[in-house]
């Protein structure tokens, strides 16, 4: 039986022994992952934890919203200043 797949580490065609070792290594990783996932853990988040998470997220939202509204207000003031400068330039006569 000939293998045609290339080993990404060696860039050579797999040998039977390399393929078997790689399979066993992957199987061990999957088995460990499944074992860790099957350990007894609470499946649901408690309401108190959800409430604390919600309050923390709301505080972050309020902080970011306050910063965003402040930035928009500053942008408006700066834009108004530029418009007033433009109005002064435009209102002057072209020829003196």
Backbone bond lengths (Angstrom), bond angles and torsions (degrees), N, CA, C in turn:
res aa  C-N    CA-C-N  psi(-1)  N-CA   C-N-CA  omega(-1)  CA-C   N-CA-C  phi
1 X - - - 1.439 - - 1.523 108.43 -
2 X 1.329 117.57 127.74 1.458 121.91 -179.28 1.524 109.26 -108.06
3 X 1.331 115.79 138.69 1.454 121.18 177.49 1.516 108.56 -98.02
4 X 1.327 115.80 137.78 1.458 119.68 -178.87 1.525 112.45 -109.61
5 X 1.314 117.41 -9.54 1.456 120.09 -179.59 1.520 110.45 -78.22
6 X 1.331 115.60 146.21 1.460 121.51 -177.13 1.527 109.21 -98.22
7 X 1.317 115.08 135.23 1.452 121.50 175.39 1.529 107.82 -73.04
8 X 1.344 118.34 121.10 1.463 119.44 -176.45 1.528 113.11 -66.69
9 X 1.324 118.21 -20.80 1.465 121.10 -179.71 1.517 110.92 -79.43
10 X 1.321 116.88 -46.01 1.464 120.87 -175.43 1.521 113.54 -98.35
11 X 1.340 117.20 -12.82 1.470 123.01 -175.49 1.524 111.92 58.08
12 X 1.321 116.10 29.32 1.462 121.89 175.91 1.526 107.99 -122.83
13 X 1.300 116.00 164.45 1.458 120.35 177.71 1.522 109.02 -65.92
14 X 1.337 114.80 140.20 1.461 120.44 -179.65 1.529 110.42 -60.65
15 X 1.321 116.47 142.00 1.466 120.27 166.89 1.517 106.65 -97.14
16 X 1.312 116.12 163.33 1.454 120.47 -179.76 1.533 110.59 -57.96
17 X 1.324 117.78 -42.50 1.456 121.36 -178.03 1.537 111.46 -66.39
18 X 1.343 116.21 -43.14 1.464 119.71 178.68 1.520 111.16 -62.76
19 X 1.320 115.90 -42.61 1.453 120.70 -179.58 1.525 110.50 -63.99
20 X 1.328 117.36 -42.11 1.462 121.31 179.69 1.537 110.57 -65.12
21 X 1.328 117.38 -42.92 1.465 120.59 178.64 1.533 111.54 -65.16
22 X 1.320 116.99 -40.21 1.464 120.20 178.34 1.526 110.33 -64.51
23 X 1.330 116.50 -40.86 1.466 121.11 178.12 1.528 110.27 -61.96
24 X 1.320 117.37 -46.44 1.460 120.62 -179.66 1.526 111.38 -63.52
25 X 1.325 116.47 -37.80 1.464 120.81 178.80 1.529 110.36 -64.30
26 X 1.321 116.59 -46.46 1.471 120.61 178.50 1.524 111.16 -63.95
27 X 1.323 116.24 -40.85 1.460 120.38 179.28 1.526 110.31 -62.23
28 X 1.319 117.09 -40.48 1.464 120.56 178.47 1.525 110.56 -63.85
29 X 1.331 117.36 -41.12 1.466 121.08 179.10 1.525 111.02 -64.12
30 X 1.321 116.05 -45.12 1.459 120.35 179.83 1.521 110.74 -64.89
31 X 1.328 117.00 -41.87 1.463 120.53 179.46 1.526 110.16 -62.42
32 X 1.318 118.07 -43.40 1.462 121.79 178.41 1.520 110.69 -62.79
33 X 1.323 117.26 -42.86 1.462 121.50 179.20 1.524 110.67 -62.36
34 X 1.323 116.20 -44.75 1.464 119.76 -179.75 1.527 111.14 -65.78
35 X 1.324 116.73 -36.18 1.457 120.14 178.66 1.524 110.03 -65.38
36 X 1.333 117.16 -44.84 1.454 120.54 179.48 1.520 111.21 -64.53
37 X 1.320 116.51 -37.07 1.461 120.47 -179.46 1.515 111.82 -71.61
38 X 1.325 117.30 -25.37 1.466 119.63 -176.39 1.523 112.78 -89.49
39 X 1.343 117.41 -5.27 1.459 118.87 178.39 1.518 109.40 -61.80
40 X 1.311 115.07 150.32 1.459 119.82 -178.10 1.525 110.30 -68.84
41 X 1.299 115.76 114.09 1.449 123.02 175.10 1.517 107.43 -134.77
42 X 1.302 116.58 150.89 1.472 116.65 176.34 1.524 110.27 -63.79
43 X 1.306 115.54 133.06 1.466 120.35 -176.36 1.533 112.00 -82.40
44 X 1.346 116.62 -26.21 1.457 120.70 -177.25 1.525 110.50 -111.88
45 X 1.307 115.40 147.18 1.455 120.77 175.35 1.521 107.43 -84.55
46 X 1.308 116.24 135.44 1.465 120.01 -178.92 1.514 110.20 -67.78
47 X 1.343 115.14 151.18 1.455 120.46 -178.39 1.523 111.35 -60.73
48 X 1.321 118.22 -37.23 1.467 120.57 -179.46 1.532 110.46 -63.63
49 X 1.320 117.24 -39.29 1.467 120.60 177.87 1.529 110.48 -68.03
50 X 1.323 116.46 -40.27 1.465 119.76 177.98 1.527 110.44 -64.02
51 X 1.337 116.96 -39.99 1.458 121.57 -179.37 1.537 110.61 -64.84
52 X 1.337 116.47 -43.33 1.464 120.19 178.03 1.529 110.62 -63.70
53 X 1.321 116.89 -40.26 1.459 121.58 177.45 1.528 109.98 -62.52
54 X 1.306 116.99 -44.06 1.459 121.75 179.62 1.526 110.70 -62.03
55 X 1.323 117.32 -44.32 1.465 120.46 179.50 1.534 110.85 -63.38
56 X 1.327 116.95 -41.09 1.469 120.31 179.47 1.519 110.71 -64.95
57 X 1.335 116.35 -42.81 1.465 119.83 179.21 1.530 111.20 -65.50
58 X 1.337 116.63 -38.45 1.466 120.56 179.13 1.527 110.26 -65.13
59 X 1.333 117.19 -38.59 1.462 120.89 177.71 1.530 110.63 -63.73
60 X 1.322 116.31 -41.15 1.470 120.20 177.00 1.524 110.01 -63.65
61 X 1.326 116.29 -43.45 1.466 120.96 179.46 1.523 110.28 -60.08
62 X 1.327 117.79 -45.98 1.467 121.22 -179.25 1.524 111.25 -62.87
63 X 1.324 116.45 -41.37 1.468 120.51 178.81 1.525 110.82 -62.97
64 X 1.344 116.85 -45.68 1.458 120.83 179.93 1.529 111.44 -67.66
65 X 1.333 117.83 -37.87 1.460 121.72 179.35 1.528 110.01 -65.47
66 X 1.331 116.14 -41.81 1.465 120.41 178.84 1.530 109.96 -61.95
67 X 1.329 117.35 -44.22 1.466 121.22 178.70 1.528 110.69 -63.60
68 X 1.330 117.31 -41.13 1.466 120.82 -178.87 1.530 110.77 -66.19
69 X 1.326 118.00 -43.53 1.466 119.69 179.95 1.524 110.71 -66.88
70 X 1.325 117.01 -35.85 1.464 120.55 176.72 1.539 109.88 -63.63
71 X 1.336 116.72 -43.78 1.462 120.52 179.02 1.531 111.62 -62.96
72 X 1.328 116.83 -40.24 1.470 120.14 179.51 1.526 109.93 -66.18
73 X 1.330 117.51 -39.93 1.461 120.55 178.28 1.531 110.49 -63.81
74 X 1.319 117.44 -43.15 1.467 120.83 177.83 1.521 110.95 -63.71
75 X 1.326 116.27 -39.80 1.454 120.30 177.21 1.526 110.54 -61.76
76 X 1.328 116.85 -42.12 1.464 121.07 178.24 1.518 111.84 -62.19
77 X 1.342 117.05 -43.53 1.467 120.26 178.13 1.532 111.12 -62.42
78 X 1.332 116.44 -44.03 1.461 120.13 179.74 1.524 110.62 -64.07
79 X 1.320 117.08 -41.88 1.462 121.15 -179.52 1.524 110.33 -65.61
80 X 1.332 116.31 -40.53 1.457 120.50 178.53 1.534 109.72 -61.33
81 X 1.331 116.81 -41.43 1.465 120.12 177.70 1.518 111.69 -61.19
82 X 1.313 117.03 -42.86 1.468 120.54 178.19 1.527 111.03 -65.10
83 X 1.328 116.88 -38.36 1.467 119.23 178.64 1.519 111.03 -65.93
84 X 1.342 117.11 -39.39 1.464 119.67 178.68 1.523 110.85 -64.94
85 X 1.349 117.35 -39.86 1.464 120.21 176.27 1.521 110.71 -63.16
86 X 1.321 116.27 -42.22 1.454 120.70 179.34 1.517 110.87 -64.38
87 X 1.326 116.59 -39.11 1.465 120.38 179.72 1.533 110.39 -64.29
88 X 1.346 116.77 -39.03 1.459 119.88 178.02 1.527 110.48 -64.08
89 X 1.326 116.42 -42.19 1.475 120.50 -179.38 1.510 110.10 -66.01
90 X 1.311 117.58 -43.30 1.465 121.89 -176.61 1.519 110.81 -71.14
91 X 1.312 117.50 -33.55 1.480 119.31 -176.81 1.523 112.61 -76.75
92 X 1.318 119.13 -14.90 1.460 120.68 177.58 1.531 109.65 -73.62
93 X 1.312 116.05 146.03 1.482 118.76 178.84 1.528 110.45 -67.13
94 X 1.300 114.97 149.05 1.457 120.49 -179.85 1.527 111.52 -68.06
95 X 1.326 116.35 -41.20 1.454 121.02 -178.35 1.515 108.83 -115.48
96 X 1.301 115.84 138.54 1.461 119.40 177.85 1.490 111.20 -103.67
